[in-house]
Amino acid sequence: MPIRLFDSLKRETRELRPSQPDGVYRFYNCGPTVYAPAHIGNFRTFVVNDIIRRMLELEFGADKVKHVRNLTDVDDRTITQAKKENRPLGEITAHWTKLFHEDCDALNLLRPHVEPTATGHIAEQVGMIEQLMQRGHAYAAADGSVYFKIASFPGYGGLSRIRERELLVTDAAADSDHKNSVGDFALWKAYKPEDDGAVQWPGPRGAAAGRPGWHIECSAMSRKHLGETIDLHTGGVDLLFPHHENEIAQSECCTGALFAHHWYHSEHLLVNGTTMSKSKGNYFTVRDLLAKGATPAAIRYALLAGHPRKQLNFTLDSLHAAEKAIATLRAFRTSLPASGGDAATFAPVFAALSDDLNTPGALGALFTVVNKGTAGVDLPSFDRVCFALGLKLDAPAAPKAEAPAEVAALAEKRWAAKAAKDFKAADALRAEITAAGWQMLDRKDGYSLEPLKK
Ligand SMILES: [Zn+2]
């Protein structure tokens, strides 16, 4: 079934097709900046991209998809973090890369075929900057930094439709005082000992030593591993401007070829109805949710519960609903025969996913089948759906210490006493639970039992 996806550049839903004769579908997804844990909003984008990868594999074959997702391991944020901790940049980025991979594995994300790092591609970036300078698209400023000359690329703004006067008020102005025009952006940042510590490389010809700007990193890594023209470039909507707009300008001015046939952006995640922030107490990482007892499959399910191109409101209630859905799917799977089903039973699930990645529609269609019972369904056809959605149901739920029945009974009684506002009885029951070696953790909507640490 052809996969159709909204194209942010052409502003229409179009079919995904490999553009090159080898039939390989070339897919670039902007990866994380490894200076802190990725939050669940970042992971919404990565989970959505994982569904794209899975759908492409089902459509074109696993060996006909090449997926590249980079690691930004040098930029303002990574350098600032290294300075703050007074540790080498490579140590900081290695640490956060490892944790990012652990979170990806927990959420059952397929590893990209290539995961290039910006520091591993300095020569490619310097090469592109030199080409841009030779062709009159970039210039060295007085301090030895290099800027891209936006006025040299008539197509600038095609993706974001940003108008020139709007450029005047964006962050781009904060880049430096040395550039000729306020909208121009940095391709190369001259070394500043007070800011950059030990981080510097020899610069492009005619420029100072320093480090690449963030945008050129993706242009260079995409070109190196996927070639001049790719089939699909994706990221969160926050990357659309200026990052992706700048990538198009750099790449197309460098090669003279079309950069990407298709652009796709997933929307923001809200938590409790508002943007995530540490000060609001609604900032979650995958690890935070796992520590609250959430199962990875449920986190993934909750992140797919809304249309990827609309904002999704994540709450702990939505996570609990996802836990129930996963438990239902797990139980359904164990009752399926090994063969004899009709694969067409799940056609509506794939139809929804192929129609601009309608994940809530797909989950709805899946439950329509599940609610009807197992007739006409077998394990291989169900597992094909689970593969597309990346739901890992074959592994047992994470092992958890089970409280003995008598402790569980005490906890039930205490919860009831608390609900009845009989706090004296509740306290007495808590003492009994503690004496039995268990701790009862209350939440707004329930409780959990944890063994007391000895
Ligand atoms: Zn990027």
Residues whose N, C-alpha, C, O or C-beta is under 5 A from the ligand:
A	BS01	ZN	C30 C218
